[in-house]
């Protein structure tokens, strides 16, 4: 053929991949999926402590604070 085979261009390129390249093709998407799933589960979990900042709902407030947030009675007109 040609004396410089690296410079020769044929109609069929060499598409064989080494085992290392195939492993990278498999491992990278699997790691990305695992990181994404862990992120989804961490974001969706319930808080550990009910007294954490911003997690107190109206039902958990003491009685005195509930009265501040309750709507006043409306009289019929």
Backbone as XML, in Angstrom:
<?xml version="1.0"?>
<chain id="A" units="angstrom">
  <residue number="1" name="UNK">
    <atom name="N" x="0.820" y="-1.185" z="0.000"/>
    <atom name="CA" x="0.000" y="0.000" z="0.000"/>
    <atom name="C" x="0.868" y="1.254" z="0.000"/>
  </residue>
  <residue number="2" name="UNK">
    <atom name="N" x="0.695" y="2.028" z="1.076"/>
    <atom name="CA" x="1.440" y="3.279" z="1.170"/>
    <atom name="C" x="2.595" y="3.125" z="2.147"/>
  </residue>
  <residue number="3" name="UNK">
    <atom name="N" x="3.660" y="3.806" z="1.931"/>
    <atom name="CA" x="4.793" y="3.688" z="2.862"/>
    <atom name="C" x="4.465" y="4.313" z="4.231"/>
  </residue>
  <residue number="4" name="UNK">
    <atom name="N" x="3.589" y="5.288" z="4.246"/>
    <atom name="CA" x="3.196" y="5.931" z="5.500"/>
    <atom name="C" x="1.735" y="5.578" z="5.779"/>
  </residue>
  <residue number="5" name="UNK">
    <atom name="N" x="1.522" y="4.475" z="6.469"/>
    <atom name="CA" x="0.153" y="4.004" z="6.677"/>
    <atom name="C" x="-0.648" y="4.941" z="7.586"/>
  </residue>
  <residue number="6" name="UNK">
    <atom name="N" x="0.028" y="5.685" z="8.483"/>
    <atom name="CA" x="-0.692" y="6.604" z="9.362"/>
    <atom name="C" x="-1.256" y="7.775" z="8.570"/>
  </residue>
  <residue number="7" name="UNK">
    <atom name="N" x="-0.645" y="8.086" z="7.452"/>
    <atom name="CA" x="-1.120" y="9.204" z="6.642"/>
    <atom name="C" x="-2.118" y="8.775" z="5.580"/>
  </residue>
  <residue number="8" name="UNK">
    <atom name="N" x="-2.238" y="7.480" z="5.370"/>
    <atom name="CA" x="-3.139" y="7.019" z="4.323"/>
    <atom name="C" x="-4.588" y="7.123" z="4.799"/>
  </residue>
  <residue number="9" name="UNK">
    <atom name="N" x="-5.442" y="7.460" z="3.889"/>
    <atom name="CA" x="-6.861" y="7.592" z="4.182"/>
    <atom name="C" x="-7.587" y="6.531" z="3.383"/>
  </residue>
  <residue number="10" name="UNK">
    <atom name="N" x="-8.320" y="5.679" z="4.084"/>
    <atom name="CA" x="-9.057" y="4.632" z="3.417"/>
    <atom name="C" x="-10.549" y="4.917" z="3.495"/>
  </residue>
  <residue number="11" name="UNK">
    <atom name="N" x="-11.336" y="4.146" z="2.782"/>
    <atom name="CA" x="-12.785" y="4.376" z="2.800"/>
    <atom name="C" x="-13.427" y="3.963" z="4.120"/>
  </residue>
  <residue number="12" name="UNK">
    <atom name="N" x="-12.774" y="3.116" z="4.909"/>
    <atom name="CA" x="-13.329" y="2.645" z="6.173"/>
    <atom name="C" x="-12.388" y="3.030" z="7.305"/>
  </residue>
  <residue number="13" name="UNK">
    <atom name="N" x="-12.808" y="3.950" z="8.158"/>
    <atom name="CA" x="-11.932" y="4.337" z="9.271"/>
    <atom name="C" x="-11.872" y="3.225" z="10.326"/>
  </residue>
  <residue number="14" name="UNK">
    <atom name="N" x="-10.826" y="3.240" z="11.102"/>
    <atom name="CA" x="-10.665" y="2.254" z="12.161"/>
    <atom name="C" x="-11.587" y="2.641" z="13.316"/>
  </residue>
  <residue number="15" name="UNK">
    <atom name="N" x="-12.600" y="1.825" z="13.550"/>
    <atom name="CA" x="-13.571" y="2.157" z="14.596"/>
    <atom name="C" x="-13.414" y="1.272" z="15.824"/>
  </residue>
  <residue number="16" name="UNK">
    <atom name="N" x="-12.370" y="0.483" z="15.880"/>
    <atom name="CA" x="-12.157" y="-0.382" z="17.037"/>
    <atom name="C" x="-11.707" y="0.464" z="18.219"/>
  </residue>
  <residue number="17" name="UNK">
    <atom name="N" x="-12.354" y="0.260" z="19.361"/>
    <atom name="CA" x="-11.991" y="0.983" z="20.570"/>
    <atom name="C" x="-11.302" y="0.034" z="21.529"/>
  </residue>
  <residue number="18" name="UNK">
    <atom name="N" x="-10.386" y="0.578" z="22.298"/>
    <atom name="CA" x="-9.695" y="-0.255" z="23.274"/>
    <atom name="C" x="-10.628" y="-0.530" z="24.454"/>
  </residue>
  <residue number="19" name="UNK">
    <atom name="N" x="-10.224" y="-1.489" z="25.268"/>
    <atom name="CA" x="-11.041" y="-1.845" z="26.439"/>
    <atom name="C" x="-11.148" y="-0.672" z="27.406"/>
  </residue>
  <residue number="20" name="UNK">
    <atom name="N" x="-10.106" y="0.115" z="27.515"/>
    <atom name="CA" x="-10.133" y="1.289" z="28.395"/>
    <atom name="C" x="-11.144" y="2.321" z="27.933"/>
  </residue>
  <residue number="21" name="UNK">
    <atom name="N" x="-11.209" y="2.564" z="26.617"/>
    <atom name="CA" x="-12.192" y="3.505" z="26.089"/>
    <atom name="C" x="-13.616" y="2.999" z="26.287"/>
  </residue>
  <residue number="22" name="UNK">
    <atom name="N" x="-13.812" y="1.714" z="26.073"/>
    <atom name="CA" x="-15.153" y="1.146" z="26.286"/>
    <atom name="C" x="-15.559" y="1.242" z="27.758"/>
  </residue>
  <residue number="23" name="UNK">
    <atom name="N" x="-14.611" y="1.030" z="28.654"/>
    <atom name="CA" x="-14.905" y="1.142" z="30.085"/>
    <atom name="C" x="-15.291" y="2.576" z="30.444"/>
  </residue>
  <residue number="24" name="UNK">
    <atom name="N" x="-14.594" y="3.540" z="29.876"/>
    <atom name="CA" x="-14.924" y="4.949" z="30.137"/>
    <atom name="C" x="-16.313" y="5.281" z="29.605"/>
  </residue>
  <residue number="25" name="UNK">
    <atom name="N" x="-16.650" y="4.751" z="28.442"/>
    <atom name="CA" x="-17.967" y="4.999" z="27.850"/>
    <atom name="C" x="-19.070" y="4.449" z="28.757"/>
  </residue>
  <residue number="26" name="UNK">
    <atom name="N" x="-18.805" y="3.362" z="29.454"/>
    <atom name="CA" x="-19.806" y="2.767" z="30.349"/>
    <atom name="C" x="-19.807" y="3.461" z="31.711"/>
  </residue>
  <residue number="27" name="UNK">
    <atom name="N" x="-18.646" y="3.743" z="32.263"/>
    <atom name="CA" x="-18.541" y="4.243" z="33.635"/>
    <atom name="C" x="-19.013" y="5.688" z="33.764"/>
  </residue>
  <residue number="28" name="UNK">
    <atom name="N" x="-18.681" y="6.545" z="32.848"/>
    <atom name="CA" x="-19.035" y="7.969" z="32.973"/>
    <atom name="C" x="-20.550" y="8.186" z="33.024"/>
  </residue>
  <residue number="29" name="UNK">
    <atom name="N" x="-21.350" y="7.622" z="32.114"/>
    <atom name="CA" x="-22.805" y="7.823" z="32.248"/>
    <atom name="C" x="-23.384" y="7.181" z="33.512"/>
  </residue>
  <residue number="30" name="UNK">
    <atom name="N" x="-22.830" y="6.052" z="33.938"/>
    <atom name="CA" x="-23.327" y="5.419" z="35.157"/>
    <atom name="C" x="-23.038" y="6.285" z="36.381"/>
  </residue>
  <residue number="31" name="UNK">
    <atom name="N" x="-21.867" y="6.884" z="36.443"/>
    <atom name="CA" x="-21.560" y="7.790" z="37.547"/>
    <atom name="C" x="-22.446" y="9.030" z="37.514"/>
  </residue>
  <residue number="32" name="UNK">
    <atom name="N" x="-22.681" y="9.561" z="36.333"/>
    <atom name="CA" x="-23.554" y="10.735" z="36.212"/>
    <atom name="C" x="-24.973" y="10.403" z="36.669"/>
  </residue>
  <residue number="33" name="UNK">
    <atom name="N" x="-25.467" y="9.236" z="36.303"/>
    <atom name="CA" x="-26.805" y="8.814" z="36.736"/>
    <atom name="C" x="-26.859" y="8.623" z="38.246"/>
  </residue>
  <residue number="34" name="UNK">
    <atom name="N" x="-25.836" y="8.018" z="38.823"/>
    <atom name="CA" x="-25.809" y="7.809" z="40.273"/>
    <atom name="C" x="-25.774" y="9.143" z="41.015"/>
  </residue>
  <residue number="35" name="UNK">
    <atom name="N" x="-24.968" y="10.081" z="40.550"/>
    <atom name="CA" x="-24.898" y="11.400" z="41.192"/>
    <atom name="C" x="-26.237" y="12.116" z="41.077"/>
  </residue>
  <residue number="36" name="UNK">
    <atom name="N" x="-26.884" y="12.016" z="39.941"/>
    <atom name="CA" x="-28.185" y="12.664" z="39.752"/>
    <atom name="C" x="-29.233" y="12.050" z="40.682"/>
  </residue>
  <residue number="37" name="UNK">
    <atom name="N" x="-29.279" y="10.724" z="40.762"/>
    <atom name="CA" x="-30.247" y="10.064" z="41.637"/>
    <atom name="C" x="-30.017" y="10.413" z="43.107"/>
  </residue>
  <residue number="38" name="UNK">
    <atom name="N" x="-28.768" y="10.449" z="43.531"/>
    <atom name="CA" x="-28.467" y="10.832" z="44.910"/>
    <atom name="C" x="-28.924" y="12.263" z="45.159"/>
  </residue>
  <residue number="39" name="UNK">
    <atom name="N" x="-28.687" y="13.137" z="44.214"/>
    <atom name="CA" x="-29.137" y="14.525" z="44.363"/>
    <atom name="C" x="-30.644" y="14.646" z="44.470"/>
  </residue>
  <residue number="40" name="UNK">
    <atom name="N" x="-31.361" y="13.860" z="43.693"/>
    <atom name="CA" x="-32.834" y="13.891" z="43.751"/>
    <atom name="C" x="-33.324" y="13.394" z="45.103"/>
  </residue>
  <residue number="41" name="UNK">
    <atom name="N" x="-32.764" y="12.310" z="45.600"/>
    <atom name="CA" x="-33.203" y="11.772" z="46.889"/>
    <atom name="C" x="-32.835" y="12.698" z="48.044"/>
  </residue>
  <residue number="42" name="UNK">
    <atom name="N" x="-31.678" y="13.346" z="47.975"/>
    <atom name="CA" x="-31.290" y="14.281" z="49.034"/>
    <atom name="C" x="-32.211" y="15.495" z="49.029"/>
  </residue>
  <residue number="43" name="UNK">
    <atom name="N" x="-32.568" y="15.976" z="47.859"/>
    <atom name="CA" x="-33.445" y="17.149" z="47.781"/>
    <atom name="C" x="-34.870" y="16.830" z="48.215"/>
  </residue>
  <residue number="44" name="UNK">
    <atom name="N" x="-35.316" y="15.598" z="48.062"/>
    <atom name="CA" x="-36.704" y="15.250" z="48.347"/>
    <atom name="C" x="-36.918" y="14.698" z="49.752"/>
  </residue>
  <residue number="45" name="UNK">
    <atom name="N" x="-35.863" y="14.500" z="50.516"/>
    <atom name="CA" x="-36.054" y="13.887" z="51.834"/>
    <atom name="C" x="-36.641" y="14.871" z="52.829"/>
  </residue>
  <residue number="46" name="UNK">
    <atom name="N" x="-37.229" y="14.322" z="53.871"/>
    <atom name="CA" x="-37.801" y="15.129" z="54.939"/>
    <atom name="C" x="-36.671" y="15.646" z="55.829"/>
  </residue>
  <residue number="47" name="UNK">
    <atom name="N" x="-36.857" y="16.802" z="56.422"/>
    <atom name="CA" x="-35.818" y="17.303" z="57.336"/>
    <atom name="C" x="-35.698" y="16.419" z="58.574"/>
  </residue>
  <residue number="48" name="UNK">
    <atom name="N" x="-34.525" y="16.350" z="59.141"/>
    <atom name="CA" x="-34.289" y="15.468" z="60.283"/>
    <atom name="C" x="-34.897" y="16.022" z="61.573"/>
  </residue>
  <residue number="49" name="UNK">
    <atom name="N" x="-34.747" y="17.317" z="61.808"/>
    <atom name="CA" x="-35.195" y="17.903" z="63.064"/>
    <atom name="C" x="-36.361" y="18.851" z="62.805"/>
  </residue>
  <residue number="50" name="UNK">
    <atom name="N" x="-37.439" y="18.716" z="63.557"/>
    <atom name="CA" x="-38.580" y="19.613" z="63.329"/>
    <atom name="C" x="-38.279" y="21.048" z="63.740"/>
  </residue>
  <residue number="51" name="UNK">
    <atom name="N" x="-37.273" y="21.283" z="64.573"/>
    <atom name="CA" x="-36.960" y="22.647" z="64.979"/>
    <atom name="C" x="-35.923" y="23.301" z="64.074"/>
  </residue>
  <residue number="52" name="UNK">
    <atom name="N" x="-35.681" y="22.733" z="62.917"/>
    <atom name="CA" x="-34.765" y="23.336" z="61.956"/>
    <atom name="C" x="-35.378" y="24.618" z="61.412"/>
  </residue>
  <residue number="53" name="UNK">
    <atom name="N" x="-34.548" y="25.519" z="60.979"/>
    <atom name="CA" x="-35.013" y="26.824" z="60.517"/>
    <atom name="C" x="-35.868" y="26.674" z="59.270"/>
  </residue>
  <residue number="54" name="UNK">
    <atom name="N" x="-37.032" y="27.291" z="59.282"/>
    <atom name="CA" x="-37.894" y="27.313" z="58.108"/>
    <atom name="C" x="-38.763" y="26.094" z="57.926"/>
  </residue>
  <residue number="55" name="UNK">
    <atom name="N" x="-38.784" y="25.179" z="58.883"/>
    <atom name="CA" x="-39.589" y="23.979" z="58.699"/>
    <atom name="C" x="-40.821" y="23.941" z="59.598"/>
  </residue>
  <residue number="56" name="UNK">
    <atom name="N" x="-41.032" y="24.963" z="60.406"/>
    <atom name="CA" x="-42.157" y="24.963" z="61.334"/>
    <atom name="C" x="-43.424" y="25.364" z="60.590"/>
  </residue>
  <residue number="57" name="UNK">
    <atom name="N" x="-44.426" y="24.513" z="60.658"/>
    <atom name="CA" x="-45.697" y="24.840" z="60.026"/>
    <atom name="C" x="-46.632" y="25.444" z="61.070"/>
  </residue>
  <residue number="58" name="UNK">
    <atom name="N" x="-47.768" y="25.899" z="60.643"/>
    <atom name="CA" x="-48.710" y="26.544" z="61.537"/>
    <atom name="C" x="-49.214" y="25.575" z="62.600"/>
  </residue>
  <residue number="59" name="UNK">
    <atom name="N" x="-49.370" y="24.316" z="62.275"/>
    <atom name="CA" x="-49.862" y="23.337" z="63.232"/>
    <atom name="C" x="-48.842" y="23.057" z="64.335"/>
  </residue>
  <residue number="60" name="UNK">
    <atom name="N" x="-47.566" y="23.321" z="64.095"/>
    <atom name="CA" x="-46.531" y="23.030" z="65.075"/>
    <atom name="C" x="-46.219" y="24.209" z="65.981"/>
  </residue>
  <residue number="61" name="UNK">
    <atom name="N" x="-46.770" y="25.385" z="65.705"/>
    <atom name="CA" x="-46.489" y="26.563" z="66.507"/>
    <atom name="C" x="-47.198" y="26.460" z="67.859"/>
  </residue>
  <residue number="62" name="UNK">
    <atom name="N" x="-46.628" y="27.084" z="68.882"/>
    <atom name="CA" x="-47.310" y="27.111" z="70.175"/>
    <atom name="C" x="-48.644" y="27.853" z="70.081"/>
  </residue>
  <residue number="63" name="UNK">
    <atom name="N" x="-49.476" y="27.671" z="71.088"/>
    <atom name="CA" x="-50.831" y="28.205" z="71.083"/>
    <atom name="C" x="-50.829" y="29.724" z="70.969"/>
  </residue>
  <residue number="64" name="UNK">
    <atom name="N" x="-49.918" y="30.417" z="71.626"/>
    <atom name="CA" x="-49.900" y="31.878" z="71.597"/>
    <atom name="C" x="-49.584" y="32.389" z="70.194"/>
  </residue>
  <residue number="65" name="UNK">
    <atom name="N" x="-48.723" y="31.731" z="69.485"/>
    <atom name="CA" x="-48.368" y="32.174" z="68.145"/>
    <atom name="C" x="-49.449" y="31.835" z="67.137"/>
  </residue>
  <residue number="66" name="UNK">
    <atom name="N" x="-50.225" y="30.799" z="67.400"/>
    <atom name="CA" x="-51.304" y="30.440" z="66.480"/>
    <atom name="C" x="-52.356" y="31.536" z="66.420"/>
  </residue>
  <residue number="67" name="UNK">
    <atom name="N" x="-52.612" y="32.185" z="67.544"/>
    <atom name="CA" x="-53.632" y="33.221" z="67.584"/>
    <atom name="C" x="-53.227" y="34.427" z="66.755"/>
  </residue>
  <residue number="68" name="UNK">
    <atom name="N" x="-51.937" y="34.687" z="66.646"/>
    <atom name="CA" x="-51.469" y="35.805" z="65.827"/>
    <atom name="C" x="-51.747" y="35.534" z="64.349"/>
  </residue>
  <residue number="69" name="UNK">
    <atom name="N" x="-51.620" y="34.281" z="63.932"/>
    <atom name="CA" x="-51.756" y="33.930" z="62.534"/>
    <atom name="C" x="-53.186" y="33.578" z="62.139"/>
  </residue>
  <residue number="70" name="UNK">
    <atom name="N" x="-54.059" y="33.365" z="63.120"/>
    <atom name="CA" x="-55.420" y="32.974" z="62.809"/>
    <atom name="C" x="-56.190" y="34.173" z="62.244"/>
  </residue>
  <residue number="71" name="UNK">
    <atom name="N" x="-57.107" y="33.891" z="61.347"/>
    <atom name="CA" x="-57.916" y="34.980" z="60.775"/>
    <atom name="C" x="-58.931" y="35.452" z="61.821"/>
  </residue>
  <residue number="72" name="UNK">
    <atom name="N" x="-59.176" y="36.737" z="61.877"/>
    <atom name="CA" x="-60.162" y="37.239" z="62.847"/>
    <atom name="C" x="-61.573" y="36.824" z="62.434"/>
  </residue>
  <residue number="73" name="UNK">
    <atom name="N" x="-62.434" y="36.730" z="63.437"/>
    <atom name="CA" x="-63.825" y="36.387" z="63.166"/>
    <atom name="C" x="-64.480" y="37.519" z="62.382"/>
  </residue>
  <residue number="74" name="UNK">
    <atom name="N" x="-65.270" y="37.154" z="61.394"/>
    <atom name="CA" x="-65.965" y="38.157" z="60.593"/>
    <atom name="C" x="-67.423" y="38.179" z="61.010"/>
  </residue>
  <residue number="75" name="UNK">
    <atom name="N" x="-67.922" y="39.374" z="61.163"/>
    <atom name="CA" x="-69.328" y="39.488" z="61.545"/>
    <atom name="C" x="-70.184" y="39.528" z="60.277"/>
  </residue>
  <residue number="76" name="UNK">
    <atom name="N" x="-71.394" y="38.992" z="60.410"/>
    <atom name="CA" x="-72.305" y="39.008" z="59.281"/>
    <atom name="C" x="-72.845" y="40.427" z="59.090"/>
  </residue>
  <residue number="77" name="UNK">
    <atom name="N" x="-72.931" y="40.859" z="57.875"/>
    <atom name="CA" x="-73.384" y="42.225" z="57.621"/>
    <atom name="C" x="-74.875" y="42.284" z="57.442"/>
  </residue>
</chain>
